Amino acid sequence: MRNIYNNNTDKAIAITKLAHWYNDVEHLGIKNFNTIMNTIKINYNSILNYFDNRSTNASAEMKFMNSFESKLKEFE
């Protein structure tokens, strides 16, 4: 996920890569990722707005990353 943000400047490419990431995770069928999947689905446009001028909504980003990291810890 981080590579999508760090290695892409074109929003159209980022949209495609995020969609592929989402599909890959969805197909894994791991229940622990459901919260992350829902967060992405609900905030899809806001997440992708980053690529308009490479700025973020820090509070939304922090909420997403905390959720993501907690789910990864559960997975370990």
Secondary structure, DSSP 8 states (H G I E B T S, - for coil): -HHHHHH---HHHHHHHHHHHHHHHHHHT-GGGHHHHHHHHHHHHHHHTHHHHS---HHHHHHHHHHHHHHHHHH-
